[in-house]
């Protein structure tokens, strides 16, 4: 979905709503990839991190660290492509 948004011939807007909603995890990636990222009042966005099947997160798991680094590079590139600060993404 992120690739489709970044390569769309028409501008893509992502809107987080209603009040109290959040765009965390994959939602954060979609928000960053959009040409226009908008949020209703009292909404939030949050962290995104890969997890292993079953939800276990072993911080020493090399494959999990590599997946996290790869996704971090993707979100930085998406943010930069949309004129947003990559460091914050």
Backbone as CSV, one residue per row, in Angstrom:
resi,resn,N_x,N_y,N_z,CA_x,CA_y,CA_z,C_x,C_y,C_z
1,UNK,0.815,-1.189,0.000,0.000,0.000,0.000,0.859,1.253,0.000
2,UNK,1.941,1.230,0.735,2.820,2.397,0.788,3.401,2.683,-0.587
3,UNK,3.853,1.651,-1.271,4.397,1.821,-2.616,3.345,2.400,-3.557
4,UNK,2.122,1.907,-3.462,1.043,2.429,-4.304,0.777,3.897,-4.016
5,UNK,0.789,4.275,-2.758,0.558,5.677,-2.393,1.692,6.549,-2.922
6,UNK,2.937,6.123,-2.699,4.087,6.922,-3.135,4.158,7.056,-4.649
7,UNK,3.654,6.066,-5.378,3.733,6.073,-6.832,2.428,6.464,-7.515
8,UNK,1.475,6.932,-6.770,0.177,7.296,-7.329,0.313,8.504,-8.264
9,UNK,-0.431,8.466,-9.376,-0.447,9.590,-10.312,-1.295,10.746,-9.804
10,UNK,-2.136,10.480,-8.828,-2.973,11.528,-8.238,-2.579,11.691,-6.773
11,UNK,-2.720,12.884,-6.240,-2.391,13.076,-4.824,-3.267,12.200,-3.925
12,UNK,-2.665,11.694,-2.883,-3.368,10.843,-1.926,-3.430,11.566,-0.588
13,UNK,-4.619,11.628,-0.022,-4.812,12.223,1.298,-5.168,11.126,2.290
14,UNK,-4.571,11.176,3.449,-4.921,10.273,4.541,-5.413,11.134,5.680
15,UNK,-6.589,10.793,6.181,-7.228,11.572,7.241,-7.525,10.656,8.413
16,UNK,-7.012,10.999,9.570,-7.246,10.215,10.781,-8.444,10.819,11.504
17,UNK,-9.476,10.036,11.657,-10.673,10.487,12.361,-11.463,9.261,12.786
18,UNK,-12.454,9.381,13.637,-13.004,10.550,14.317,-12.186,10.881,15.563
19,UNK,-12.667,11.810,16.370,-11.975,12.152,17.613,-11.693,10.876,18.400
20,UNK,-10.494,10.785,18.923,-10.093,9.621,19.700,-9.425,8.533,18.873
21,UNK,-9.464,8.648,17.538,-8.845,7.644,16.675,-7.329,7.782,16.709
22,UNK,-6.648,6.734,16.248,-5.189,6.822,16.167,-4.691,6.091,14.922
23,UNK,-3.570,6.577,14.436,-2.902,5.964,13.283,-1.546,5.480,13.764
24,UNK,-1.550,4.350,14.416,-0.309,3.777,14.923,0.079,2.603,14.049
25,UNK,1.268,2.125,14.235,1.790,0.978,13.518,1.694,1.208,12.015
26,UNK,1.033,0.337,11.273,0.941,0.500,9.821,0.223,1.790,9.447
27,UNK,-0.703,2.235,10.274,-1.400,3.492,10.016,-0.445,4.671,9.966
28,UNK,0.602,4.621,10.783,1.608,5.681,10.767,2.353,5.700,9.437
29,UNK,2.647,4.526,8.895,3.317,4.444,7.603,2.444,5.023,6.497
30,UNK,1.163,4.691,6.514,0.256,5.214,5.498,0.138,6.724,5.603
31,UNK,0.075,7.236,6.825,-0.012,8.679,7.039,1.229,9.380,6.489
32,UNK,2.403,8.833,6.726,3.641,9.442,6.255,3.784,9.362,4.739
33,UNK,3.254,8.324,4.122,3.376,8.155,2.670,2.451,9.086,1.894
34,UNK,1.393,9.555,2.524,0.393,10.366,1.842,0.933,11.736,1.441
35,UNK,0.418,12.244,0.323,0.752,13.613,-0.081,0.226,14.605,0.949
36,UNK,-0.975,14.336,1.414,-1.609,15.182,2.425,-1.911,14.302,3.625
37,UNK,-1.357,14.666,4.773,-1.599,13.937,6.018,-2.365,14.870,6.943
38,UNK,-3.576,14.479,7.293,-4.408,15.331,8.139,-5.000,14.512,9.268
39,UNK,-5.252,15.204,10.366,-5.788,14.528,11.538,-6.875,15.378,12.166
40,UNK,-7.960,14.733,12.561,-9.032,15.424,13.280,-8.526,15.788,14.673
41,UNK,-9.188,16.744,15.314,-8.801,17.066,16.696,-8.898,15.825,17.591
42,UNK,-8.051,15.763,18.572,-8.018,14.708,19.578,-7.739,13.335,18.961
43,UNK,-6.946,13.316,17.896,-6.465,12.062,17.336,-4.968,12.000,17.583
44,UNK,-4.397,10.853,17.324,-2.965,10.718,17.578,-2.368,9.713,16.601
45,UNK,-1.071,9.774,16.508,-0.326,8.792,15.736,0.709,8.194,16.679
46,UNK,1.234,7.058,16.330,2.134,6.429,17.276,3.137,5.509,16.643
47,UNK,3.800,4.802,17.484,4.938,3.995,17.065,4.540,2.847,16.146
48,UNK,5.522,2.431,15.400,5.363,1.282,14.513,6.600,0.418,14.671
49,UNK,6.401,-0.845,14.922,7.528,-1.743,15.092,7.091,-3.145,14.703
50,UNK,7.923,-3.860,13.956,7.546,-5.227,13.603,7.516,-6.118,14.840
51,UNK,6.671,-7.113,14.775,6.622,-8.114,15.835,6.724,-9.493,15.199
52,UNK,7.145,-10.437,15.972,7.259,-11.801,15.469,5.894,-12.490,15.579
53,UNK,5.694,-13.574,14.844,4.427,-14.305,14.971,4.176,-14.676,16.426
54,UNK,2.977,-14.471,16.869,2.638,-14.751,18.254,2.857,-13.556,19.159
55,UNK,3.459,-12.492,18.626,3.621,-11.253,19.382,4.851,-11.180,20.264
56,UNK,5.696,-12.184,20.245,6.915,-12.135,21.063,7.901,-11.168,20.425
57,UNK,8.554,-10.391,21.230,9.546,-9.437,20.737,10.851,-9.638,21.481
58,UNK,11.734,-10.421,20.911,13.040,-10.665,21.515,14.004,-9.614,20.985
59,UNK,14.434,-8.682,21.836,15.307,-7.586,21.393,16.633,-8.080,20.823
60,UNK,16.997,-9.328,21.094,18.244,-9.879,20.570,18.040,-10.652,19.266
61,UNK,16.824,-10.689,18.753,16.512,-11.397,17.511,17.055,-10.602,16.323
62,UNK,18.042,-11.158,15.636,18.693,-10.463,14.522,17.703,-10.167,13.399
63,UNK,16.863,-11.132,13.064,15.889,-10.929,11.983,14.920,-9.806,12.335
64,UNK,14.504,-9.728,13.582,13.600,-8.670,14.009,14.285,-7.308,13.945
65,UNK,15.552,-7.250,14.352,16.296,-5.984,14.269,16.453,-5.545,12.823
66,UNK,16.754,-6.495,11.941,16.904,-6.161,10.522,15.585,-5.661,9.944
67,UNK,14.485,-6.297,10.303,13.174,-5.855,9.826,12.874,-4.452,10.324
68,UNK,13.208,-4.175,11.577,12.969,-2.845,12.145,13.818,-1.791,11.428
69,UNK,15.075,-2.105,11.149,15.947,-1.161,10.445,15.458,-0.912,9.025
70,UNK,14.986,-1.953,8.356,14.462,-1.812,7.004,13.209,-0.925,6.994
71,UNK,12.309,-1.166,7.931,11.095,-0.351,8.004,11.407,1.093,8.388
72,UNK,12.404,1.294,9.237,12.806,2.651,9.595,13.334,3.394,8.369
73,UNK,14.098,2.709,7.542,14.602,3.335,6.313,13.445,3.681,5.379
74,UNK,12.463,2.794,5.286,11.300,3.062,4.439,10.539,4.289,4.913
75,UNK,10.299,4.406,6.203,9.513,5.528,6.709,10.289,6.835,6.588
76,UNK,11.611,6.775,6.753,12.422,7.994,6.548,12.339,8.444,5.095
77,UNK,12.437,7.503,4.164,12.365,7.835,2.744,10.990,8.387,2.380
78,UNK,9.938,7.798,2.918,8.581,8.285,2.644,8.403,9.695,3.192
79,UNK,8.894,9.930,4.389,8.779,11.263,4.984,9.537,12.294,4.141
80,UNK,10.747,11.966,3.748,11.536,12.888,2.922,10.849,13.156,1.588
81,UNK,10.262,12.133,0.982,9.580,12.297,-0.300,8.409,13.261,-0.193
82,UNK,7.844,13.376,0.992,6.695,14.256,1.196,7.073,15.563,1.883
83,UNK,8.378,15.825,2.017,8.833,17.079,2.606,8.681,17.135,4.112
84,UNK,8.633,15.987,4.751,8.519,15.925,6.206,9.872,15.552,6.800
85,UNK,10.132,15.939,8.041,11.429,15.621,8.657,11.638,14.116,8.861
86,UNK,12.587,13.568,8.162,12.869,12.130,8.235,13.267,11.723,9.649
87,UNK,13.997,12.575,10.332,14.465,12.240,11.678,13.282,12.041,12.637
88,UNK,12.255,12.836,12.476,11.086,12.679,13.336,10.289,11.433,12.997
89,UNK,10.264,11.083,11.711,9.546,9.868,11.302,10.221,8.651,11.886
